[in-house]
Amino acid sequence: MVRIIFCVIYLLLAVFMPEGAAAQNVNAQNVDAHKEKIQKLEQDIAFLDKQIEETSARQKNSLQELTLIRQKINSRKKLLTEIDNRLKEQNDRISEKNVSLKKLEDRLDTLERYYGHLISNAYKNRDTRVWFMYILASNSIEQGYRRWSYLKNYSRSIREQSEKIREARQELIAEREALTELKKSTLEVQQQREKEYDGLKREEKQAQDYIKSLNTRQAQFKKQLEQKKQEADRLNREMQKMIAEALKSQTAKQGDPPKPADPKLSGVFRDNKGKLPWPVSQGVIVEQFGEHNHPLFKGVKLPFNNGVNISAPRNSPVKAVFDGTIKQVIVIPGYNQCILVQHGTYFTFYCKLGRVSVKAGETVKTGDTLGTLDDSTLHFELWNGTAKQNPELWLRGQ
């Protein structure tokens, strides 16, 4: 009988051990991470829809509109990827829960069978005289005491095992309900995927229709491309000139190497790589750092982008991404008003502002307003001395 109780206790511990709990928590966290990414991409797509509508109202069938549509297609593809990843995670969780439920059912069944043996033995030996004889037959007082303690706790042990079995059954019911909800959620995600895929096909067709329409104005766009190249070259020359002047002003004597105006600030700025706030409260990057293909002409490259172009609502406040000093406020053809801010040996550059609210020499703090956006695109650059940086690697996720 004692051996039976030990077996029951062992099985109870096995039932309530948090087997696989860590793995389930990891999967749940992965699903939540995918949900957050999906929500962010959905917000980006909704924002791009507004930007496309606003752009179309000002100038229908423009290259800017085509760029926004293509960015929306890219966001939609990323969204579908995240949905697929979420579906995979949820299907993995469903499989794990099915295995866990089967194990729980098997253990509970075994537990109940051994518990039945306990009840049966207690019933067979219900005559109290048998228990007294069992104690009196002890070889020593110590053995008699052990037998008495065992018999005294026997009834309590049965009640405790009964309560644990009841709790195990409740856990089983809860797991089955959770599995049902998970399957329901997975079906909803599958339906969302079908909806997003249909949206992607519509947008790809819309882009093709735009390309056909814009192809009739190739001469006009080639002229614009040449103009853009000239403007980009002028911007790059001005930027290098301004940085050179800023670094030169930090040199103590002619010919000395540049010295950081604030080494501590440079270090703090560097430590915030990937954590800098965006220069606009709401926006989506529509042209990334580096060289890219022309949205209309095959095999034709756009001028190298020293920063990123961020689509944002017109008149949006443009904010400093870090503490620094305003080095220059300058007007550059094609880029409207531009502001250069120095952060030790680092520089940030904000272009296409319509109104500027700062002047050279002023100090600014992170989040201070520099001005407002003139059009619906902010050009933003970030430099480490004379070395251009990819701003996407420095800005934090919105």
C-alpha positions in Angstrom: 0.0 0.0 0.0 2.8 2.4 0.8 4.4 1.7 -2.6 1.1 2.6 -4.2 1.0 6.0 -2.5 4.6 6.7 -3.5 3.7 5.9 -7.1 0.7 8.2 -6.9 2.8 11.1 -5.5 5.4 10.6 -8.2 2.7 10.7 -10.9 1.1 13.8 -9.4 4.5 15.6 -9.5 4.9 14.6 -13.1 1.5 16.0 -14.0 2.1 19.3 -12.4 5.7 19.8 -13.6 5.8 22.8 -16.0 7.1 20.7 -18.9 7.5 22.7 -22.0 6.3 25.9 -20.3 9.5 27.8 -21.3 9.1 26.7 -24.9 5.4 27.8 -24.9 6.3 31.1 -23.4 8.9 31.7 -26.2 6.4 30.8 -28.9 3.8 33.1 -27.3 6.4 36.0 -27.2 7.2 35.3 -30.9 3.6 35.5 -31.9 3.2 38.8 -29.9 6.3 40.2 -31.7 4.8 39.3 -35.1 1.5 41.0 -34.0 3.3 44.2 -33.2 5.2 44.2 -36.5 1.9 43.5 -38.4 0.2 46.4 -36.6 3.1 48.7 -37.5 3.1 47.7 -41.1 -0.7 48.2 -41.3 -0.2 51.7 -39.9 2.4 52.4 -42.5 0.2 51.2 -45.3 -2.7 53.3 -44.1 -0.4 56.4 -43.9 0.9 55.8 -47.4 -2.7 55.6 -48.6 -3.2 59.1 -47.2 0.0 60.4 -48.8 -0.9 58.9 -52.2 -4.3 60.6 -52.0 -2.8 63.9 -51.0 -0.2 63.7 -53.8 -2.7 62.7 -56.4 -4.9 65.7 -55.4 -2.0 68.0 -56.2 -0.5 66.3 -59.2 -2.1 63.1 -60.6 0.1 60.4 -62.2 3.4 61.8 -60.9 6.7 60.0 -60.2 6.2 60.8 -56.5 2.9 59.0 -56.6 4.4 56.0 -58.2 7.2 55.9 -55.6 4.6 56.0 -52.8 2.6 53.1 -54.5 5.7 51.0 -54.8 6.6 51.7 -51.2 3.1 50.6 -50.2 3.7 47.4 -52.3 6.9 46.8 -50.4 5.2 47.3 -47.0 2.4 45.0 -48.1 4.9 42.3 -49.0 6.6 42.7 -45.6 3.2 42.5 -44.0 2.4 39.2 -45.8 5.8 37.8 -44.6 5.0 38.7 -41.0 1.5 37.1 -41.3 3.1 34.0 -42.7 5.6 33.9 -39.8 2.8 34.4 -37.3 0.8 31.6 -38.9 3.8 29.3 -38.6 4.3 30.2 -34.9 0.6 29.7 -34.2 0.5 26.3 -36.0 3.6 25.3 -34.0 1.8 26.2 -30.8 -1.3 24.3 -31.9 0.9 21.2 -32.4 2.6 21.6 -29.1 -0.7 22.0 -27.3 -2.1 18.9 -28.9 0.9 16.9 -27.7 0.7 18.5 -24.2 -3.0 17.7 -24.0 -2.4 14.1 -24.9 0.3 13.7 -22.3 -1.9 15.4 -19.7 -4.9 13.1 -20.5 -2.7 10.0 -20.3 -1.2 11.1 -16.9 -4.5 12.0 -15.5 -5.9 8.6 -16.6 -3.0 6.8 -14.9 -3.4 9.0 -11.8 -7.1 8.2 -11.5 -6.4 4.5 -11.8 -3.9 4.5 -9.0 -6.2 6.7 -7.0 -8.9 4.1 -7.5 -6.6 1.5 -6.0 -6.1 3.7 -2.9 -9.9 4.0 -2.4 -10.4 0.3 -3.0 -7.8 -0.6 -0.5 -9.2 1.8 2.0 -12.6 0.2 1.5 -11.4 -3.3 1.9 -9.6 -2.4 5.2 -12.4 -0.2 6.6 -12.7 -2.3 9.8 -10.9 -0.3 12.4 -9.9 -3.5 14.3 -7.6 -4.4 11.4 -5.8 -1.1 11.7 -5.3 -1.6 15.5 -4.0 -5.1 14.9 -1.6 -3.6 12.3 -0.2 -1.2 14.9 -0.1 -3.8 17.8 1.8 -6.2 15.6 4.7 -3.8 15.4 8.2 -5.1 16.4 9.0 -2.0 18.3 7.6 1.2 19.6 9.3 3.2 16.9 7.8 1.0 14.2 4.4 1.2 15.9 4.6 5.0 15.9 5.5 5.1 12.2 2.5 2.8 11.4 0.2 5.0 13.5 1.4 8.2 11.7 0.9 6.5 8.4 -2.6 5.4 9.2 -3.5 8.8 10.7 -2.5 10.6 7.5 -3.9 8.1 5.1 -7.4 9.7 5.0 -5.9 13.2 4.5 -3.7 11.9 1.7 -6.7 10.6 -0.1 -8.5 13.9 0.1 -5.4 15.8 -1.1 -5.0 13.5 -4.1 -8.7 14.0 -4.9 -8.2 17.8 -4.9 -5.2 17.6 -7.1 -7.0 15.4 -9.6 -9.8 17.9 -9.6 -7.3 20.7 -10.3 -5.7 18.7 -13.1 -9.1 18.2 -14.7 -9.7 22.0 -14.6 -6.3 22.6 -16.1 -7.2 20.1 -18.9 -10.5 22.0 -19.6 -8.6 25.3 -19.7 -6.0 23.9 -22.1 -8.7 22.6 -24.4 -10.5 26.0 -24.4 -7.1 27.8 -25.1 -6.6 25.4 -28.0 -10.0 26.2 -29.4 -9.3 30.0 -29.2 -5.9 29.5 -30.8 -7.4 27.7 -33.7 -10.0 30.4 -34.1 -7.3 33.1 -34.0 -5.3 31.2 -36.6 -8.3 31.0 -38.9 -8.8 34.8 -38.6 -5.1 35.4 -39.5 -5.5 33.1 -42.5 -8.4 35.2 -43.7 -6.4 38.4 -43.1 -3.6 36.9 -45.3 -6.0 36.3 -48.1 -7.3 39.9 -47.9 -3.8 41.4 -47.9 -2.7 39.2 -50.8 -5.7 40.5 -52.8 -4.6 44.0 -51.9 -1.1 43.4 -53.0 -2.3 42.2 -56.4 -4.5 45.3 -56.9 -1.6 47.6 -56.0 0.8 45.8 -58.3 -1.7 46.3 -61.1 -2.1 49.9 -60.1 1.6 50.4 -60.3 1.7 48.9 -63.8 -1.1 51.2 -65.0 0.9 54.2 -63.6 4.0 53.1 -65.5 2.1 52.8 -68.7 0.6 56.3 -68.2 3.9 57.8 -67.2 5.8 56.3 -70.1 4.1 58.7 -72.4 6.0 61.5 -70.7 9.5 60.1 -70.8 11.1 63.2 -72.3 9.8 65.3 -69.4 11.0 62.8 -66.8 14.4 62.5 -68.4 14.8 66.2 -68.1 13.7 66.1 -64.5 16.3 63.3 -63.9 19.1 65.5 -65.2 17.9 68.4 -63.0 17.8 66.1 -60.0 21.3 64.9 -60.6 22.5 68.5 -60.7 20.6 69.4 -57.5 22.0 66.3 -55.8 25.6 67.2 -56.8 25.1 70.7 -55.6 23.7 69.5 -52.3 26.6 67.1 -51.8 29.2 69.8 -52.5 27.5 72.2 -50.1 27.3 69.6 -47.4 30.9 68.7 -47.7 31.8 72.3 -47.6 29.8 73.0 -44.5 31.2 70.0 -42.6 34.8 71.0 -43.6 34.2 74.5 -42.3 32.7 73.2 -39.0 35.6 70.8 -38.5 38.1 73.6 -39.4 36.7 75.9 -36.8 37.6 73.3 -34.2 41.3 73.3 -35.1 43.5 75.1 -32.7 46.3 75.9 -35.2 46.7 75.7 -38.9 47.6 72.2 -39.9 46.5 70.6 -36.6 44.1 67.6 -36.9 40.4 68.3 -36.2 39.5 68.2 -32.5 35.9 67.4 -31.4 34.1 70.4 -30.0 32.6 68.2 -27.4 34.1 64.7 -27.2 31.6 63.6 -24.6 28.7 64.6 -26.8 30.2 62.6 -29.7 30.5 59.5 -27.5 26.9 59.9 -26.2 25.7 60.4 -29.8 27.6 57.3 -30.9 26.1 55.2 -28.1 22.6 56.1 -29.2 23.0 54.4 -32.6 19.7 52.7 -33.3 18.0 54.7 -30.6 17.6 58.2 -32.1 14.1 59.6 -32.5 12.7 60.3 -35.9 12.9 63.9 -37.2 9.2 63.8 -37.9 6.4 62.4 -35.6 4.8 60.4 -38.4 6.5 59.3 -41.6 7.6 56.4 -43.8 10.9 56.1 -45.6 10.2 56.2 -49.3 13.8 56.4 -50.6 16.6 54.6 -48.8 20.3 55.4 -48.4 22.5 54.6 -51.4 22.0 54.2 -55.1 18.7 53.0 -56.5 17.0 52.4 -59.8 14.8 55.0 -61.4 11.1 54.2 -60.7 10.3 54.5 -64.4 13.4 53.9 -66.6 14.9 50.4 -66.6 18.7 50.3 -66.1 18.8 54.0 -65.1 20.2 54.9 -61.7 19.1 57.7 -59.5 21.7 60.0 -58.0 23.3 58.4 -54.9 21.2 59.3 -51.9 23.4 60.4 -49.0 20.5 60.1 -46.6 16.9 59.0 -46.6 13.7 60.6 -47.9 10.9 60.4 -45.5 7.3 60.9 -46.6 5.4 62.9 -44.0 2.3 65.1 -43.8 2.7 68.6 -45.2 3.6 71.3 -42.6 4.9 68.6 -40.2 7.2 69.9 -37.5 10.8 68.8 -38.1 12.6 68.1 -34.9 16.3 67.7 -33.8 17.1 64.1 -33.3 19.8 64.9 -30.6 21.3 67.7 -28.6 23.6 69.9 -30.7 24.4 73.3 -32.2 22.9 74.9 -35.3 25.9 75.3 -37.6 24.1 76.7 -40.7 20.8 77.5 -42.2 21.0 77.5 -46.0 18.8 77.5 -49.1 19.7 74.9 -51.7 17.9 74.8 -55.1 15.7 71.7 -55.2 15.9 71.2 -51.5 14.4 74.4 -50.2 15.7 75.5 -46.7 18.2 73.2 -45.1 19.6 73.0 -41.5 22.9 71.6 -40.4 23.2 70.5 -36.7 26.5 69.5 -35.1 26.7 66.9 -32.4 30.4 66.8 -31.5 32.0 65.1 -34.5 28.6 64.0 -35.8 26.2 66.1 -38.0 22.6 65.8 -39.0 21.1 67.6 -42.0 17.5 68.4 -42.6 16.2 69.6 -46.0 13.0 70.6 -47.7 11.8 72.8 -44.9 9.3 75.6 -45.7 9.7 77.5 -42.5 12.7 77.6 -40.2 12.5 78.5 -36.5 16.2 78.4 -35.5 19.3 80.3 -36.5 23.1 79.5 -36.7 24.8 79.4 -33.3 21.8 78.3 -31.3 21.9 75.2 -29.2 19.0 72.7 -29.4 17.9 69.7 -27.4 16.5 66.4 -28.6 13.0 66.9 -29.9 13.2 70.7 -30.3 11.4 72.0 -33.4 13.7 73.2 -36.2 11.0 74.2 -38.6 8.2 72.8 -40.7 8.1 70.7 -43.8 7.3 72.5 -47.0 6.3 69.6 -49.2 5.4 66.0 -48.2 9.0 64.7 -48.2 11.8 65.4 -45.7 15.4 64.7 -46.9 17.5 63.7 -43.8 21.2 62.9 -43.7 23.6 61.9 -40.9 27.4 62.2 -41.1 30.3 61.1 -38.9 32.9 63.8 -39.8 33.2 63.5 -43.5 31.9 59.9 -43.6 28.2 59.7 -44.7 26.1 57.3 -42.6 22.9 55.3 -43.3 20.3 57.1 -41.1 18.1 54.0 -40.9 20.8 52.3 -38.8 20.7 55.2 -36.4 17.0 55.9 -36.0 14.9 53.8 -33.7 11.8 51.9 -34.9 8.7 54.1 -34.7 
